[in-house]
Amino acid sequence: MTAALFVVSEEGYWGEECIEPLTTLESAGVDVTVATPSGDPPVVDERSVDPDEVGEETAERVREVHENHAELNDPEPVARAEADGHDAVVFPGGHGTEWDVNQDSDARRLLRDAVAGDDGTALVVCHAVGILAFTRTDDGEFLVDGRDVTGFPNEWEEGIVDDDDRMPDGRKLPYWVEDEVKTAGGNWDAELDADESVTVDGDLVTARGPGSSAAAARTLLDELGVAAEASD
């Protein structure tokens, strides 16, 4: 059976960016495991389950899965997780990843092993793309150097943080994803004129944000050679 490991933030993951790939892969028969930095259940960004922010349907669906999904509510610590044995490692986004997942050495190990392995694939979404700015290969080079990527763009961040880079909840954003990934050598193109943005470079798949989550899930299934569940 095809298997995927989801590495999810305890500081605030964006609901759609986790739930859409999670349920799409499971519907296609993929076996899903969830890991978080400490092994505690992940925390959903409340803005991503706010009907005024994402719409009633998305908010209800995300909250239902978040509250009732067995693996999401019983994760393992990333320190105990291994990319080996999983066909894909998935990093859902959300601003919270900047405080935990992207800075976690074991999460970076999982990404490196997934991309460097013979059979692995990594899907990295939105703010989680920032992990590419801190992940190095075994040779000490930035993993993203020379790779084509998309992710959460500066132009969108400007509409969220204030002049002091503070989030609506008062936390100061530690860095801007686009700036850091470019500095690490990534070939950045968030395709701002397109409705969706998903980029494949070898075993690395990146997606821009919530609106690209469904396309990212389909792309990952294609990369894994798994047929998506037929829609009605």
MOURDA-V238943 format. One record per residue. N is the residue number from 1. RES is the residue in one small letter. SS is DSSP state (hx for helix, st for strand, lp for the rest). PHI is phi in radians with two decimals (* if undefined). OMEGA is omega in degrees with one decimal (NA if undefined). Layout:
N | RES | SS | PHI | OMEGA
N | RES | SS | PHI | OMEGA
This chain:
1 | m | lp | * | 174.8
2 | t | lp | -1.15 | -175.7
3 | a | st | -2.25 | 178.5
4 | a | st | -2.34 | 176.9
5 | l | st | -1.90 | 176.7
6 | f | st | -1.78 | 177.9
7 | v | st | -1.87 | -166.1
8 | v | lp | -2.09 | -174.6
9 | s | lp | -1.31 | 170.2
10 | e | lp | -1.67 | -178.5
11 | e | lp | -1.84 | 177.1
12 | g | lp | 2.23 | 174.4
13 | y | st | -1.55 | 178.7
14 | w | lp | -1.47 | -169.0
15 | g | hx | -0.85 | -175.0
16 | e | hx | -1.08 | -176.2
17 | e | hx | -1.24 | 174.2
18 | c | hx | -1.74 | -171.9
19 | i | hx | -1.19 | -179.4
20 | e | hx | -1.11 | 175.7
21 | p | hx | -1.09 | -177.6
22 | l | hx | -1.03 | -176.6
23 | t | hx | -1.29 | 178.0
24 | t | hx | -1.14 | 179.0
25 | l | hx | -1.13 | 179.9
26 | e | hx | -1.10 | 178.8
27 | s | hx | -1.12 | 178.4
28 | a | lp | -1.54 | 176.6
29 | g | lp | 1.62 | 179.4
30 | v | lp | -1.41 | 177.6
31 | d | st | -1.45 | -172.8
32 | v | st | -1.93 | 171.3
33 | t | st | -2.10 | -179.8
34 | v | st | -2.11 | 174.2
35 | a | st | -2.27 | 173.2
36 | t | st | -2.27 | -176.6
37 | p | lp | -0.92 | -177.3
38 | s | lp | -1.78 | -174.6
39 | g | lp | 1.64 | 173.5
40 | d | lp | -1.38 | 178.3
41 | p | lp | -1.02 | 179.7
42 | p | lp | -1.16 | -179.8
43 | v | lp | -1.96 | 179.8
44 | v | st | -1.52 | 174.4
45 | d | lp | -1.16 | -175.6
46 | e | hx | -1.06 | 177.5
47 | r | hx | -1.15 | -177.7
48 | s | hx | -1.46 | 172.0
49 | v | hx | -2.15 | 176.5
50 | d | lp | -1.63 | -178.3
51 | p | hx | -0.98 | 179.1
52 | d | hx | -1.21 | -178.2
53 | e | hx | -1.62 | -171.6
54 | v | hx | -2.13 | -177.8
55 | g | lp | 1.67 | -176.2
56 | e | hx | -1.05 | -174.2
57 | e | hx | -1.12 | -179.9
58 | t | hx | -1.13 | -179.0
59 | a | hx | -1.06 | -178.9
60 | e | hx | -1.16 | -178.3
61 | r | hx | -1.12 | -179.1
62 | v | hx | -1.10 | -177.7
63 | r | hx | -1.12 | -179.7
64 | e | hx | -1.11 | -180.0
65 | v | hx | -1.19 | -179.7
66 | h | hx | -0.99 | -175.1
67 | e | hx | -1.42 | -169.4
68 | n | hx | -2.08 | -177.1
69 | h | lp | -1.27 | -172.4
70 | a | lp | -1.05 | -176.4
71 | e | lp | -1.21 | 177.9
72 | l | lp | -1.08 | -177.2
73 | n | lp | -1.62 | 177.1
74 | d | lp | -2.49 | -176.6
75 | p | lp | -1.38 | 172.9
76 | e | st | -1.85 | 176.3
77 | p | st | -1.19 | -179.0
78 | v | hx | -1.09 | 179.4
79 | a | hx | -1.10 | -179.6
80 | r | hx | -1.71 | -176.1
81 | a | lp | -1.48 | 177.9
82 | e | lp | -2.32 | 174.6
83 | a | lp | -1.22 | 177.7
84 | d | lp | -1.04 | -175.8
85 | g | lp | 1.69 | 175.6
86 | h | lp | -2.06 | 178.5
87 | d | lp | -1.37 | 179.2
88 | a | st | -2.56 | 169.4
89 | v | st | -2.07 | -173.6
90 | v | st | -2.01 | 179.3
91 | f | st | -2.05 | 175.4
92 | p | lp | -1.13 | -177.5
93 | g | lp | -1.61 | -171.7
94 | g | lp | 2.11 | -179.8
95 | h | hx | -0.97 | -177.4
96 | g | hx | -1.00 | -179.5
97 | t | hx | -1.07 | -179.4
98 | e | hx | -1.18 | -178.3
99 | w | lp | -1.67 | -178.3
100 | d | lp | -2.31 | -172.4
101 | v | hx | -1.01 | -175.2
102 | n | hx | -1.13 | -178.4
103 | q | hx | -1.72 | -173.4
104 | d | lp | -1.54 | -176.6
105 | s | hx | -1.13 | 178.6
106 | d | hx | -1.29 | 174.5
107 | a | hx | -1.10 | 178.1
108 | r | hx | -1.16 | 175.5
109 | r | hx | -1.06 | 179.6
110 | l | hx | -1.09 | 177.4
111 | l | hx | -1.11 | -179.4
112 | r | hx | -1.05 | -178.2
113 | d | hx | -1.18 | 179.9
114 | a | hx | -1.17 | -176.8
115 | v | hx | -1.37 | -176.9
116 | a | hx | -1.44 | -176.3
117 | g | lp | -1.23 | -177.4
118 | d | lp | -1.26 | -171.9
119 | d | lp | -2.09 | -172.7
120 | g | lp | -1.56 | 175.5
121 | t | st | -2.44 | 176.0
122 | a | st | -2.07 | 170.0
123 | l | st | -1.98 | -177.9
124 | v | st | -2.19 | -169.6
125 | v | st | -2.07 | 165.6
126 | c | hx | 1.02 | -178.5
127 | h | hx | -1.19 | 176.4
128 | a | hx | -1.13 | 176.4
129 | v | hx | -1.03 | 176.1
130 | g | hx | -1.04 | 178.5
131 | i | hx | -1.08 | 179.5
132 | l | hx | -1.15 | -179.5
133 | a | hx | -1.35 | -175.8
134 | f | lp | -2.15 | -177.1
135 | t | lp | -1.81 | 179.9
136 | r | st | -2.01 | 176.3
137 | t | lp | -1.31 | 177.5
138 | d | lp | -1.10 | 178.1
139 | d | lp | -1.52 | 178.5
140 | g | lp | 1.54 | 178.6
141 | e | lp | -1.55 | 176.1
142 | f | st | -1.15 | -179.0
143 | l | lp | -1.02 | -174.6
144 | v | lp | -1.48 | -175.1
145 | d | lp | -1.01 | 178.1
146 | g | lp | 1.45 | -179.5
147 | r | lp | -1.64 | 175.4
148 | d | st | -1.45 | -177.3
149 | v | st | -2.50 | 168.0
150 | t | lp | -2.17 | -179.0
151 | g | lp | 3.02 | -176.2
152 | f | lp | -1.23 | -171.4
153 | p | lp | -1.46 | 176.8
154 | n | hx | -0.98 | -176.8
155 | e | hx | -1.05 | 177.6
156 | w | hx | -1.38 | -179.6
157 | e | hx | -1.07 | -179.5
158 | e | lp | -1.04 | -179.8
159 | g | lp | -1.49 | -176.4
160 | i | lp | -1.96 | -176.4
161 | v | lp | -1.54 | 177.3
162 | d | lp | -1.56 | -176.3
163 | d | lp | -1.16 | 177.8
164 | d | lp | -1.80 | -179.6
165 | d | lp | 1.09 | 177.3
166 | r | st | -1.60 | 177.0
167 | m | lp | -1.30 | 175.6
168 | p | lp | -0.98 | 178.7
169 | d | lp | -1.51 | 176.2
170 | g | lp | 1.71 | 178.9
171 | r | lp | -1.26 | 176.8
172 | k | st | -1.49 | 177.7
173 | l | lp | -1.17 | -174.4
174 | p | lp | -1.28 | 178.7
175 | y | lp | -2.88 | 176.1
176 | w | lp | -1.79 | -172.2
177 | v | hx | -0.99 | -177.0
178 | e | hx | -1.01 | -178.4
179 | d | hx | -1.07 | -175.8
180 | e | hx | -1.20 | -178.5
181 | v | hx | -1.19 | 175.7
182 | k | hx | -1.09 | -179.2
183 | t | hx | -1.08 | 179.5
184 | a | lp | -1.42 | 173.8
185 | g | lp | 1.76 | 179.5
186 | g | lp | -1.26 | 174.3
187 | n | st | -1.52 | -168.6
188 | w | st | -1.55 | 170.9
189 | d | lp | -2.65 | -179.1
190 | a | lp | -1.50 | 173.7
191 | e | lp | 0.85 | -172.8
192 | l | lp | -1.12 | 178.2
193 | d | lp | -1.51 | -177.4
194 | a | lp | -1.81 | 178.2
195 | d | lp | -1.17 | -179.7
196 | e | lp | -2.27 | 177.2
197 | s | lp | -2.51 | 175.9
198 | v | st | -2.29 | -176.6
199 | t | st | -2.12 | 176.9
200 | v | st | -2.00 | 173.9
201 | d | st | -2.33 | -176.2
202 | g | lp | 1.11 | -179.2
203 | d | lp | -1.59 | 179.7
204 | l | st | -1.95 | 175.9
205 | v | st | -2.00 | 177.6
206 | t | st | -2.16 | -179.9
207 | a | st | -2.35 | -169.6
208 | r | lp | -1.30 | -174.0
209 | g | lp | -3.06 | -174.3
210 | p | hx | -0.94 | -177.5
211 | g | hx | -1.17 | 178.5
212 | s | hx | -1.80 | -174.3
213 | s | hx | -1.11 | -179.0
214 | a | hx | -1.14 | 178.3
215 | a | hx | -1.12 | 178.0
216 | a | hx | -1.11 | 179.5
217 | a | hx | -1.11 | 178.4
218 | r | hx | -1.12 | 179.5
219 | t | hx | -1.10 | 179.1
220 | l | hx | -1.09 | 177.6
221 | l | hx | -1.06 | 177.4
222 | d | hx | -1.07 | -178.8
223 | e | hx | -1.12 | -179.5
224 | l | hx | -1.49 | -177.8
225 | g | lp | 1.25 | -179.8
226 | v | lp | -1.92 | 179.7
227 | a | lp | -1.33 | 176.9
228 | a | lp | -1.26 | 175.8
229 | e | lp | -1.11 | 179.5
230 | a | lp | -1.16 | 179.4
231 | s | lp | -1.49 | -179.4
232 | d | lp | -1.25 | NA
